Amino acid sequence: MPELPEVETIVRDLRGLVVGRRIDFVKVWLNKLVRTGPRRLAGFLLGAEIHGVRRRGKFIVFTLSGEKRLVVHLRMTGQFLWAAAPETRPKHVHLIIGFEEGGVLMYRDVRQFGYFLGLQPADYQAWLVSEDIGPDPFDLSPEDFRERLCSRRGRIKPLLLDQRFVSGLGNIYVDEALFAAGIHPLSPADRIREDEARRLFDEILSVLKEAIRLRGSTVRDYRGLTGVGGQFQSRHQVYGRTGEHCLVCGCALERLVVGGRSTHICPRCQPRR
Ligand SMILES: [Zn+2]
């Protein structure tokens, strides 16, 4: 599933391509994709100009003329592709948005878990409330982070994956940040010391920044708009490296299951206390 760095990369690519363009046509082949109704979506989007594209957690939010929003979640395998002109619909493309100025934005999704929402301004505000998206890691201060951590019970990894606690992190970047901070994923959140919380916060940001710089991690399906994958997977220290040697201490990396999620650790660098 695309996490913060992958979604951020896609958003930056989209911004360069679609902002300032006016929507000329919309085609939807997979009705369940549009939760606010596939037929209504075309009427909602036609003639609208795209004013901006931003990320909220793992959501992509297009701001359109009239302060309307198009919200997209890629879930497992959603991808945006760009073509200079309409072409024969590629396999697994379920939605196409064409622009008056030329250019076509295609949405491809092999497993079909992704979704679109077309929201009027008031509906968008209601959606933000109902979704309860937590703060972006880049908007938090180390003090905010520590305070939020201290006030929560439960294990650290499930907490970091909770999109209401902090938004954008997923399995890859939580495993990488916990390793870099030397924290076992089952550590109770409220027992993490001040210096550990500070280090964890710093490592979360530095892992995310480096991943964004390398356009994310391509583990399975993720691709940027031009079809090019990310490069951060070659920098993974623990994720997907079970049985290989820790690059810090040489110990064999282990896999465990935490909160139903596959978790990768170095037993020596991340001792359980
Ligand atoms: Zn190690």
Boltz pocket constraint, residues with backbone or C-beta under 6 A from the ligand:
constraints:
  - pocket:
      binder: B
      contacts: [[A, 246], [A, 247], [A, 248], [A, 249], [A, 250], [A, 251], [A, 266], [A, 267], [A, 268], [A, 269], [A, 270]]
      max_distance: 6.0
